[in-house]
Amino acid sequence: MKFKIYPVDAKRIIEVTELWEKYKKIGKEPTKSSIAKALNVSEVTAQNAIGAMKQLKLDEVSDKIANSNLEEQKQWFRKSLQSYDPFLEFVNFINKGDSPSKAIQKVIEIYGIKRKPKDVLWAFQNWGVFAGIFKNKNFELLESIKSLKPSKIAELELLDNELKAKIWIKKVLEDVGTYLTTEEYESLIKSILDIKNDPRNSIKLAGEVLEDTLRKIARDKNVNVSKKNGISEIAEELRKNKIIASKHIGILKGIQVFLDRDIFNNLSSFRNMAHHSIDKYEMKKWELSEELALSYVIQVILCIKSLYYYVIENHLKF
């Protein structure tokens, strides 16, 4: 996706999205000219609002926005904005202590945005305040977002907030960077958000990312694991080829305590509970708690980070 920032008021973007849906509903093709006339604005303003709407993918939820009140529309806008990579990166830099001007310059360079820094800054300020991400026009983040630390998973508010989950994941896996794909990051974020309401799916998603990471390591190190099934078998093959450390095959209970069994067998067992319906020995279905899902997701994230440190950077760290 090519990122373009359109300096247009968030309320105007919402207005255009509503009109977009109305035109679609009657089978009429909306144009910048028709939008401009309907809103009594210039065609340039209309075009900017249409561009911003499409960048934020609000046109994909135009039916929801057209049938929502203002507060609900703000929620839809926020959901789209916090999934927009340049804005998310901007918030991440601000949260690390960068000034708004420094953060915006980084974002412009990273994403190759062809727009003056002051225009991008104005847009992000306006959108962020409208969405309730910034408390004011000084780019002051909500306290609950600003105070997030990599070690503070105990702040369970992030389990209900997509933006907080994304910022937390970015902080924890900052060193891993692009070794994980966008899809893998999204799966980890979804696994966090599902902890409370769908712990089974939370465990399943996190386990899939861990297995994909192990397979990626095997591929990069020319170890054939095509006939290996699941986390445990892949991990054993990697260790046999001296790709991962021996402690990666030691047990982890909770977050810090190693036991005598296999950490990957342990994680694999939890994952099997999530995948299968009835236990073949007990003839009953396991009921998975949010506490188990939380513990599992944390262990997976820490394992991915530790594997990256050892395999890519030759650094023993858990």
Buried (B, 14 or more C-beta within 10 A) or exposed (E): EEBBBBBBBBBBBBBBBBBBBBBBEEEEEBBBEBBBEBBEBEEEBBBBBBBBBBBBEBBEBBEBBBEBEEEEBBBBBBBBBBBBEBBBBBBBBBBEEBEBEEBBBBBBEBBEBEBEBEBBBBBBBBBBBBBBBBBEEEBEBBEEBEEBEEEEBEBEEBBEBBBBBBBBBBBBBEEBEEBBEEEBBBBBBBBBBBBBEBBBBBBBBBBBBBBBBBBBBBEEEEBEBEEBEBBBBBBBBBBEBEBBBEBBBBBBEEEEEEEEBBBBBBBBEBBBBBEEEEEEEEEEEBEBEBEBBBBBBBBBBBBBBBBBBBBBEEEEEB
